[in-house]
Amino acid sequence: MQPVQTLRAAPPDADVLTTVETALVTHRAFGDSGYIRDQLAVAYRRRLHKLGSALPEAERLASALDTAPPARQRQLLGDTVLRCAVQHAMRQLHLGDEYGLPLPQCAALFQGAREHLRAGLAGGPLVAHLPAMARLHGEGSPQDEDTYIWHAWQEGTPSARAFLGVMEDNYGAPLATPTPQERALLRRGLRLLETLLPRLTASALSHVQLIALFPKLGTWRGKASSSQFRVNGSVFLNQELIGNPWWLAEHLLHESLHQKLYDFRHGHSLLAPDYARDDGAKVCSLWNAPDDDGNHYWDAHRALAAFHVYVHLALLCLLAERQEAALAPQYGPIGQHMSGSRRAIDRARYLGEQLLGTTWPELGLAGRQMTHWLPDVLDALDTQRRPSGATLHLLLDLYERQSRKLDSYLAQQPPPQSDTLDLQAEQEVAMTRQALHMLDRELPPSTHKQEQHWPQARQRVLQALWPLTEDDKLMERSGYPQAQALIVQMVQQSSRQLAALGALG
C-alpha cells in the first residue's frame, strides 16, 4: 500500500531553521543546558542535606559537592545510580515506603561518590570503570563530558550492581554489550545528528551519561527506544534498529531530549503536585493504538514530554529532508526511517492544544510557561498550519500505518477461515459512508468485492478521507463534530480488531 498522506511539510527558509535551533539551546530556562543542570545540582544537594540527618554519608557528600566547581557537580550528579540512590533514600526515609535500593546500599553509594569526587575522576561512578572505547564520541574524545556506552564487563562494581538492580526493577529485561560494529553504528548515527543539529545535539546529550543497547527480549519486545524519569541520565536503544543512521539520529535525539526535560523537572515546577492522581486529566494520543489498559491516554507529564520532543523533531526532520540529497551518498535515503516533519508538526500542534486545554490544571508554573513558549517555536516551523482543533489527519495516520501492518500480516499467512475480515471491511466502509454523508460528501462507488476485501476496503476509506484533511472549511460544517466522532469510533474499533487478529505484532 502506498502512503496517501505526505510526511514532509513545506520548509521555512534556512535562516529560520538556524534561528529555531539557537532558540532551543539558548532560552534561559527551557533551552540552556548549563542552567538546567546547575539547577538540578542545587536540587540534589538540597536532597542530600535533607538525608544527612539519617545518613551521615549523604551529608558528607553534600558538603563535598557544596565546595566543588559547578562542572564537577554537574558531572557527578549526572550519574544515574547516584540519582536513584538519592531518590530511593528520600522515599524510604520521608514517605516510609520500601522502595528501590536499600538504605545501606544507598549510604555505600554516597560514600563511593564522595571518594570519586575527591579523586578527581571524570563523570560519575557508574561510568568510571568503562574503557575509553566505550565513549560515544570515540577514544580520543574529551573524557569529562562524554556520554558512555554500557558494557557488561563493568558488572562487578558497586555502581554497576546497583544499576542492574534498578534496571531489573524498572524493565526486568537484559542489556546487551555492543560489538565493535555496533559501536561504529552508534557513532555514525551521532555524526549524522551532529551534522544536522550540532548545537542542539551537544545540549541534549549533555543530559545523558550512559547509552545502553537492549536485545529484543522480555519487556523490551516492541520497544524501539526508551527512557524513564525514574532512571535519570540513561537512555536505551534497540540493538536491532541502530543500523539505519536516520532512525538512530532521531531516536538518539528523542530520548536525550526526554532526559533534558527530566532534568528540568527536578529543579522547576513543571507539574502540579498531584498531577498523577487517578482522576487527573489525560490526553488521548490519537495516533496510538487503543488498548484495554488505556495506554493511549497520557497524563500531563507524558503529554508535555511528547510535546517537547515533537517540536524538536519537527526541526530535525525539516533539516534532514532539506539536506537528504547531499547526505544520501554517505548515509543512504531517509525512506520511512524518520517520523517526517509533517507528522512531527501535527502531533506537536495537537499536544500543545490539549495541554493548553485538557491538562492545563495539572501543570505547574514552569510547565505552563513552557506550554506557552513551545507553540511560538512551532509557529516558526509550520508554514501551512492546520485549523485549530483538527484531528482527522491524526486518526488517519494510525489507520494508514495499521493498514500496512495488515498487508504484511496477510502476506505472511493465509487469512482466518471465517467471515470476520469481510464483516469488518463492510462495517468500516459503512461508517465512513455515514461520516461523509454528515459532511455532504459521498463515498465513490466500488464493486462488492472491494467493500468486502478488508485491505482494499481500508485503502478505499483512506482515499476518501485523506482529502478532507486539506479542507480548511470542513470544520465549520455543523455535522463535523458528529462525523469526526464516528471516524474516531471506526478507527479505534478497527485497531482493536487488528490487535485481536494478531496483526499488530
Buried (B, 14 or more C-beta within 10 A) or exposed (E): BEBBBEBBBEBBEEEBBEBBBEBBBBBEBBBBBEBBBBBBBBBBBEBBBBBBEBBEBBBBBBBBBEEBEEEBBBBBBBBBBBBBBBBBBBBBBEEEEEBBBBBEBBBBBBBBBBEBBEEEBBBBBBBBBBEEEBBBBEEEBEBEBBBBBBBEEBEEBBBBBBBBBBBEBBBEBBBBBBEEEBBEBBBBBBBBBBBBBEBBBEBBBBBBBBBBBBBBEEEBEEBBBBBBBBBBBBBBBBBEBBBBBBBBBBBBBBBBBBBBBBBBBBBBBBBBEEBEEEEBBBBBBBBBBBEEEEEBBBBBBBBBBBBBBBBBBBBBBBBBBBBBEEBEEEBEEBEBBBBBBBBBBBBBBBBBBBBBEBBBEBBBEBBBBBBEBBBEBBEBBBBEEBEEEBBBBBBBBBBBBBBBBBBEBBEEEEBEEEEBBBEBBBBBBEBBBBBBEBBEBEBEEEEEEBBBBBBBBBBBBBEBBBEBBEBEEBBEBEBBEBBBEBBBEBBBBBBBBBBEBEBBE
